[in-house]
Amino acid sequence: MLVTKQIVANRISAYLHHEITLAQLVVWAEQTIADGEFAQNDGADLARIVGRIGVADVRAFGLTWDDCEALLLQLGYRARVEVAAV
């Protein structure tokens, strides 16, 4: 599967929306690095970003809101927070 900015942004978004766990995001990133074909024009940037996600399960690296926000900006997306009553 060809990995694009949109696909990576969707995965980060799924994590931020608690649709997938950090462990699932890390496994996806590791598999993507091993198997993925990155979009040619963004390949180096995408590999760097996905590689960063792939080490998020290591305590020294982690993955904070600020990290996700910065990664999304590098992909050309902006994170927004919405607060709603339950």
C-alpha positions as CSV (number, residue, x, y, z in Angstrom):
1,M,0.0,0.0,0.0
2,L,1.3,3.4,-0.9
3,V,1.7,5.5,2.3
4,T,0.7,9.2,1.9
5,K,0.5,12.2,4.2
6,Q,-3.3,11.6,4.4
7,I,-2.9,8.0,5.6
8,V,-0.3,9.0,8.3
9,A,-2.5,11.9,9.4
10,N,-5.5,9.6,9.6
11,R,-3.6,7.2,11.9
12,I,-2.5,10.0,14.2
13,S,-6.1,11.3,14.3
14,A,-7.4,7.8,15.1
15,Y,-5.0,7.6,18.1
16,L,-5.9,11.1,19.3
17,H,-9.6,10.2,19.1
18,H,-9.0,7.0,21.1
19,E,-10.0,4.8,18.1
20,I,-6.7,2.9,18.3
21,T,-4.3,2.5,21.2
22,L,-0.7,3.7,21.3
23,A,0.4,0.1,20.9
24,Q,-1.7,-0.3,17.8
25,L,-0.3,2.9,16.4
26,V,3.3,1.8,17.1
27,V,2.7,-1.6,15.5
28,W,1.2,0.1,12.4
29,A,4.2,2.4,12.2
30,E,6.7,-0.5,12.6
31,Q,4.9,-2.5,9.9
32,T,4.8,0.5,7.6
33,I,8.5,1.2,7.9
34,A,9.2,-2.5,7.2
35,D,6.7,-3.0,4.3
36,G,5.5,0.4,3.2
37,E,6.1,2.2,0.0
38,F,6.1,5.9,0.7
39,A,4.7,8.5,-1.8
40,Q,7.7,9.4,-3.9
41,N,7.5,13.2,-3.4
42,D,7.2,12.9,0.4
43,G,9.0,9.7,1.0
44,A,11.9,10.9,3.2
45,D,9.6,13.1,5.4
46,L,7.0,10.3,5.7
47,A,9.6,7.8,6.7
48,R,11.0,10.1,9.3
49,I,7.5,10.8,10.8
50,V,6.4,7.2,10.7
51,G,9.8,6.2,12.2
52,R,9.2,8.6,15.1
53,I,5.8,7.1,15.7
54,G,7.4,3.6,15.7
55,V,9.5,4.4,18.8
56,A,6.6,6.0,20.7
57,D,6.3,2.9,23.0
58,V,9.8,3.5,24.3
59,R,9.6,5.5,27.6
60,A,12.4,7.9,26.5
61,F,10.4,8.9,23.4
62,G,6.7,8.6,24.2
63,L,4.1,10.5,22.2
64,T,2.5,13.6,23.7
65,W,-0.2,15.8,22.4
66,D,2.5,18.4,21.5
67,D,4.3,15.6,19.5
68,C,1.2,14.7,17.6
69,E,0.4,18.3,16.9
70,A,3.9,18.9,15.6
71,L,3.8,15.7,13.4
72,L,0.4,16.7,12.0
73,L,1.8,20.2,11.1
74,Q,4.7,18.6,9.3
75,L,2.1,16.6,7.3
76,G,0.2,19.8,6.5
77,Y,-2.6,19.3,9.0
78,R,-3.7,21.2,12.1
79,A,-5.1,19.5,15.2
80,R,-8.2,21.0,16.8
81,V,-9.7,20.2,20.2
82,E,-13.5,20.2,20.7
83,V,-15.0,19.9,24.2
84,A,-18.6,18.6,24.5
85,A,-20.8,17.8,27.4
86,V,-21.4,14.2,28.1
